[in-house]
Amino acid sequence: MEIINNEALSQCIRDAVRAELQEHFKTGGSQQQTAEERLLSKQELAAELGVSLATLSDWMKKGLPFLRLHKRVYFKKSDVLKAMQQNITD
């Protein structure tokens, strides 16, 4: 018993893919990670902020938000910027 033939299924798939691609390009792919949502390593964040790794480690001890994945440490740039801005306003 055949519920849908191959040609109809193929057309449905093409229409769905076409609709998804149009939506993706219409929004400019905004669902992708923004630069602030990318995870940065200690070296990348230190270079971006213009501080040494020792300073960054000190800030981590004082509450700078970070993520630990296995033995590596990463930072979400948006969280770091919020924490730094909050410290300035306090």
C-alpha positions in Angstrom: 0.0 0.0 0.0 1.5 3.3 -1.1 0.3 6.4 0.8 2.3 9.0 -1.1 4.2 8.5 -4.4 7.9 9.3 -4.8 7.2 12.3 -7.0 4.8 13.9 -4.5 7.3 13.2 -1.6 10.2 14.7 -3.6 8.1 17.8 -4.4 7.2 18.2 -0.7 10.9 18.0 0.3 11.9 20.6 -2.3 9.2 23.0 -1.2 10.2 22.7 2.4 13.9 23.2 1.7 13.1 26.2 -0.5 10.9 27.8 2.2 13.6 27.3 4.9 16.3 28.8 2.6 14.1 31.8 1.8 13.5 32.4 5.5 17.2 32.0 6.3 18.2 34.6 3.7 15.3 36.9 4.6 16.5 37.1 8.2 20.2 37.3 7.1 21.0 34.1 9.0 20.5 35.9 12.3 19.9 32.6 14.1 23.6 32.0 13.9 25.8 32.8 16.8 26.7 36.5 17.1 30.2 37.5 17.8 29.3 38.1 21.5 27.9 34.6 21.9 31.1 32.8 20.6 33.1 31.1 23.3 36.5 32.6 23.8 39.6 30.9 25.3 41.6 32.6 28.0 44.2 33.7 25.4 41.6 35.1 23.1 39.8 37.1 25.8 43.0 38.4 27.3 44.2 39.6 23.8 40.8 41.2 23.1 40.7 43.0 26.5 44.4 43.9 26.3 45.3 42.3 29.7 47.7 39.6 30.7 46.6 36.0 31.5 47.6 36.6 35.2 45.1 39.6 35.3 42.4 37.5 33.7 43.0 34.7 36.2 42.8 37.2 39.1 39.5 38.5 37.6 38.2 34.9 37.5 38.9 34.6 41.2 37.0 37.8 41.8 33.9 36.5 40.0 34.4 37.0 36.3 32.0 34.4 34.7 33.6 31.5 32.9 32.7 28.0 31.7 34.9 25.0 32.4 34.8 22.2 29.8 37.0 19.4 30.9 40.3 21.1 31.7 39.8 24.1 29.5 38.3 27.4 30.4 36.1 29.5 28.1 34.3 32.8 28.3 31.0 34.0 26.8 31.9 37.5 25.7 28.4 38.8 26.4 28.5 37.6 30.0 32.0 39.1 30.5 30.9 42.4 29.1 27.8 42.4 31.4 29.9 41.6 34.4 32.4 44.3 33.6 29.7 46.9 33.0 28.0 45.9 36.3 31.3 46.4 38.2 31.6 49.8 36.7 28.1 50.9 37.7 28.3 49.5 41.2 
